[in-house]
Amino acid sequence: MAVKDFDHALKYKPDNTDAWIGRANTYSTLKKFDLALPDYNKYMEFDHTNAKAYLWRGTALCNLSRYKEALTDFNKCLEMDPKNDNAFYWRGITFYKLNDFNASVKDLTTSLEFNPQQSEPYSWRGLAYYNLKRYNESIEDYNKSHRAKSEGCCGFCKIVRFHIMN
């Protein structure tokens, strides 16, 4: 329903930035990142000063496995908002996907410094530590992630535990 509302708004006012970003975020929530990306791009034609827009577009790019483009957006977001823990988190995941595990650990650690209650950065950092053969730190992060008990971490925690125990 929301997408149709945004479609309607854009039909009558194509420069409606709220509609462009709203529809893009709706598509992202629906995990339709391929549909979200053009809307983020259109929004940014009107407003290229919104740090969150770079974060959101970077997240869509990361989910589309377009990691180098995602890094550019996360860097731009952090240039505008150097304390954005979500940008550090997503850039850390992106570095992980690019097999740059040291950079991944660094960004995920920074994300955790801003928000230590999150479990997902511990999970990803634990995986990065595992790939760096830093097994004790990987186990510590698995335990921290497990203690945080966020629903989103369970799959990552199992992966870390499986790799460490085998």
N, C-alpha and C positions, 0 to 999 in steps of 0.2 A: 504494500500500500504506500509506504513512504517513497519508494522510487517513483511511483506514478505521480505523487504530489510534487516531487522535484521536477519531473518531466514537464508537468503542467506549468509550474512556475517558470521554467526555462523557456518554454514555448512563448510565453508572453513577455518575458524580460530576460533575454539571453546574457545580459551582463550581471545577473544576480549571483554575486560571489557566494552568498550563503547557500544558495541552491546547488551550486557546483560542488562546494566542499561537503555539503550535507549528503548529496547523492554519492559522492566518492566514498565518504565514510560509511554510508549504508551498504554500498557494494563490498567494502572491505569487511564489514561485520558479517556479511553473507559469504565471505571468503571468495568473492568474485573479483579477484585482484586485477584480472585482465580488463574488466569493465571499469574498475575504480581508477586505474592509471590515467586514461584520457581525461577524466574529470579532474583529477589532481592537476594534470598539466594545464587544462583550461583555466582552472582557478588561479594557478600561478602566473598565467598571462596577465591577470588583473592585479594580483598581490604577490610579490616575490619577497615580502618582508616578514612573512609569518613563519616563525621557526617551527611551530607545530605542523604546518603544512609540509615542510621538508621531512619531518619525522614520519608523518603519515605516508607520504609518497615513498620514502625510503623503505618503510615497512612493507608496502605493497610490492616494491621492486625486489626486496629480499624474498618475499613469498613467491615471487615469480622466478626465482633463481638468477636474478640479474644483479649479482652481488657488487660488482664494481660501480654500477650506477647507484646502487643503494648506499655504498660508502660515501659517494659524493654528496648525497642528500644528508646523510647523518653528520658528515663533517660540516656542512653548511648550517645545519640545525645547531650544532655545538658552537659554531662560530658566533651565532646570534644569541644562544642560550647555553653558556658553558656549564650550567648546573643541571642540565636536563638528564636525569637518571635514566629515563626511557631511551634516550638517544645513545647513551653509553651501553645500555643493555643490548639494544638492537645492533649497534655497531660491533659489540662483542660477539654476538651470534654470527654476524656477517663475516668477521675475521675467522671465526671457527669454521664456517662453511668454505672459506678460502684456504683452509689449513694453515693459517697464521695463528698458531695456538698461543704464542707469547703475547701477541697483541690482544687476542681474545681474553686472556687472563687479566691483562692490564685494564681493559675497559669494563669487564664484568666486576672486577674488584672496585673500580671507581663507582659503578652503579650501586654496589652494595654499601659503599661508604655513605651514599646519600639515603639509601633505603635498605637497611640490613634485615628487615622482616620479610623481604621477598624471598621465595624459595627458588624460583626459576633461575636467577643468576647463579646460585650455588650449583644447581644441576648442570648448567652449561659450563661453568668454570671447572666443575669436577670432571667433566668430559675432556676439557682442554688439558687439565692436569694429567689425566690418564694418557692422553696422546703424547704428552711431554715426558711420560714415564715417571711422573712425580706421584706415585701411588698413594703415599700417606696423605698428601694434601687432597687427592681425589677422594679418598675415604672420608676425610674430615668434611669435605663439602657435601658428600652424599649424606652424612649424618646431619649436617646443618639443614640441608634441604628437607630431609625427612622430618626433622623437628618442626620446621616451619609449617608443615602440613597444608600446603596449598594444593588444591586439586590438580592444577596444571602440571605439577612436577612429576607425577607418578611414573609416567613412561620414561622420562629421562633418568629418574632415580633407579629404575629397574635396569636400564642399559648400563649405567655406571656400575651398579652392583654386579651385574652379570660379567662384565669385562674384568672387574677387579677380582672376583672370586674364581674365575676360570683361568 
